[in-house]
């Protein structure tokens, strides 16, 4: 019985590595790949638009630009730490995530959204009048141009790394990075526009005010919209076995667009009355609830792969069933594991070590390598009685 269990477990492990694409390297420079040239065109076009937009008056407004860039660079740090925590299932390569971030910040913002938004806003104003355009134009424009513009980055990354971008969870994480890039670059744009509206008066103070308002709103902004939208897109595409769900995917994408609409047209929805003060908090609570719901369902396939990847390690003693449940399970499973050990610190170290072992196994394609041996020995050391 034992003789058959081990090969079956190893076969499941190898199948999970193959299906997930975990451990595959990311190579950006692919001159024979059309997706590479579309990406270069988008980022190059966005960079030129950005230079034209800022260039003529950049020296005069340099205090505002410098202040905005510094403040939102610092703003990135907690976001990157948060996304690193959620990118725990054999993490996507940093180069791939950086490629998505740059697309969101440069191409989606300046190549697609800036010209497309201006054109569509003019159409709404002409079709419904200036009052209609002012109340509803932003919410009817941004969810279309911006969400699809950001999602194009995910499609291009599928073309550049088809074996790495497979699941709805991949779409969720990559979408969050693309949205974060859009968010940060757009916020710097708001800093610059705010300084120009004040004709250069108190540029650093203006930068700080924009940072406080946009930074607080950013908790439920583009990173959230794109994470949800791109997870939905991956459900529609169904790039891994058994995960395709067109209805769920379309509804998830529409939900992200609805959230974007509600956030941009909050003044129109509230009617400018007393509700205007409480509506942002209500919308934020709904959005965060939906975000965690999508995250939980998007990560289901990743948890299955993680369990298959690490299950053979039960035989080596590196993991026990409780640790396997925790590292491949939900938040409640990790909470139960901490209670089981009566030590939050030890549980955290063991979970991190198990994640390191899964990463080494994926990179080694299930083979025994020095990295796998070291990660396993570290896990055995941590599990041994003190």
Secondary structure, DSSP 8 states (H G I E B T S, - for coil): -HHHHHHHHHHHHHHHHHHH-TT-------TT-HHHHHHHHHHHHHHHHHHHHHHTTTTTTHHHHHHHHHHHHHHHHHHHHHHHHH--SS---HHHHHHHHHIIIIIIIIIIIHHHHHHHHHHHHHHH-HHHHHHHHHHHHHHHHHHHHHHHHHHHHHHH-TTT--SHHHHHHHHHHHHHHHHHHHHHHHHHHHHHHTTTTTHHHHHHHHHHHHHHHGGGSHHHHHHHHHHHHHHHHT-STT---HHHHHHHHHHHHHHHHHHHTHHHHHTTSTHHHHHHHHHHHHHHHHHHHHHHHHTHHHHHHHHHHHHGGGTTTS--HHHHHHHTS-HHHHHHHHHHHT-HHHHHHHHHHHHHHHHHHHHTTT---HHHHHHHHHHHHHHS--
